[in-house]
Amino acid sequence: MDLEQQKCVPCEGGLAPLSQSEAEGLMEKVPGWILVDGGIKIQRKFAFNDFVSSLEFINKLGTLAETEGHHPDISFGWGYADVVFFTHAIGGLHENDFIMAAKTNELAGPG
């Protein structure tokens, strides 16, 4: 099943984060995202034509994050949104982060 069709599962800790090789294997499924902070986070910078478009994207992402129960770190402004996922409870990456990255890509549309 494609990542964007999956649902995040609750993660309250007690699990090991994905290994570097596991994370790298999932990166090809989330185009535009990069591994950062030594491979414990994924990040993507989205570009928009104006502030309103950035804000609309962030509002949609916020609704998605609430629905999935998995929340990104976000910074945004005129023409951009910078989104970072990692699982705080385990101090690294979980499959949920990649599910959310794939769903975020869908929200942003082609490009």
Secondary structure as a PSIPRED ss2 file (coil, helix, strand):
# PSIPRED VFORMAT (PSIPRED V4.0)

   1 M C   1.000  0.000  0.000
   2 D C   1.000  0.000  0.000
   3 L H   0.000  1.000  0.000
   4 E H   0.000  1.000  0.000
   5 Q H   0.000  1.000  0.000
   6 Q C   1.000  0.000  0.000
   7 K C   1.000  0.000  0.000
   8 C C   1.000  0.000  0.000
   9 V C   1.000  0.000  0.000
  10 P C   1.000  0.000  0.000
  11 C C   1.000  0.000  0.000
  12 E C   1.000  0.000  0.000
  13 G C   1.000  0.000  0.000
  14 G C   1.000  0.000  0.000
  15 L C   1.000  0.000  0.000
  16 A C   1.000  0.000  0.000
  17 P C   1.000  0.000  0.000
  18 L C   1.000  0.000  0.000
  19 S C   1.000  0.000  0.000
  20 Q H   0.000  1.000  0.000
  21 S H   0.000  1.000  0.000
  22 E H   0.000  1.000  0.000
  23 A H   0.000  1.000  0.000
  24 E H   0.000  1.000  0.000
  25 G H   0.000  1.000  0.000
  26 L H   0.000  1.000  0.000
  27 M H   0.000  1.000  0.000
  28 E C   1.000  0.000  0.000
  29 K C   1.000  0.000  0.000
  30 V C   1.000  0.000  0.000
  31 P C   1.000  0.000  0.000
  32 G C   1.000  0.000  0.000
  33 W C   1.000  0.000  0.000
  34 I E   0.000  0.000  1.000
  35 L E   0.000  0.000  1.000
  36 V E   0.000  0.000  1.000
  37 D C   1.000  0.000  0.000
  38 G C   1.000  0.000  0.000
  39 G C   1.000  0.000  0.000
  40 I C   1.000  0.000  0.000
  41 K E   0.000  0.000  1.000
  42 I E   0.000  0.000  1.000
  43 Q E   0.000  0.000  1.000
  44 R E   0.000  0.000  1.000
  45 K E   0.000  0.000  1.000
  46 F E   0.000  0.000  1.000
  47 A E   0.000  0.000  1.000
  48 F C   1.000  0.000  0.000
  49 N C   1.000  0.000  0.000
  50 D C   1.000  0.000  0.000
  51 F H   0.000  1.000  0.000
  52 V H   0.000  1.000  0.000
  53 S H   0.000  1.000  0.000
  54 S H   0.000  1.000  0.000
  55 L H   0.000  1.000  0.000
  56 E H   0.000  1.000  0.000
  57 F H   0.000  1.000  0.000
  58 I H   0.000  1.000  0.000
  59 N H   0.000  1.000  0.000
  60 K H   0.000  1.000  0.000
  61 L H   0.000  1.000  0.000
  62 G H   0.000  1.000  0.000
  63 T H   0.000  1.000  0.000
  64 L H   0.000  1.000  0.000
  65 A H   0.000  1.000  0.000
  66 E H   0.000  1.000  0.000
  67 T H   0.000  1.000  0.000
  68 E H   0.000  1.000  0.000
  69 G C   1.000  0.000  0.000
  70 H C   1.000  0.000  0.000
  71 H C   1.000  0.000  0.000
  72 P C   1.000  0.000  0.000
  73 D E   0.000  0.000  1.000
  74 I E   0.000  0.000  1.000
  75 S E   0.000  0.000  1.000
  76 F E   0.000  0.000  1.000
  77 G E   0.000  0.000  1.000
  78 W C   1.000  0.000  0.000
  79 G C   1.000  0.000  0.000
  80 Y E   0.000  0.000  1.000
  81 A E   0.000  0.000  1.000
  82 D E   0.000  0.000  1.000
  83 V E   0.000  0.000  1.000
  84 V E   0.000  0.000  1.000
  85 F E   0.000  0.000  1.000
  86 F C   1.000  0.000  0.000
  87 T E   0.000  0.000  1.000
  88 H H   0.000  1.000  0.000
  89 A H   0.000  1.000  0.000
  90 I H   0.000  1.000  0.000
  91 G C   1.000  0.000  0.000
  92 G E   0.000  0.000  1.000
  93 L C   1.000  0.000  0.000
  94 H C   1.000  0.000  0.000
  95 E H   0.000  1.000  0.000
  96 N H   0.000  1.000  0.000
  97 D H   0.000  1.000  0.000
  98 F H   0.000  1.000  0.000
  99 I H   0.000  1.000  0.000
 100 M H   0.000  1.000  0.000
 101 A H   0.000  1.000  0.000
 102 A H   0.000  1.000  0.000
 103 K H   0.000  1.000  0.000
 104 T H   0.000  1.000  0.000
 105 N H   0.000  1.000  0.000
 106 E H   0.000  1.000  0.000
 107 L H   0.000  1.000  0.000
 108 A H   0.000  1.000  0.000
 109 G C   1.000  0.000  0.000
 110 P C   1.000  0.000  0.000
 111 G C   1.000  0.000  0.000
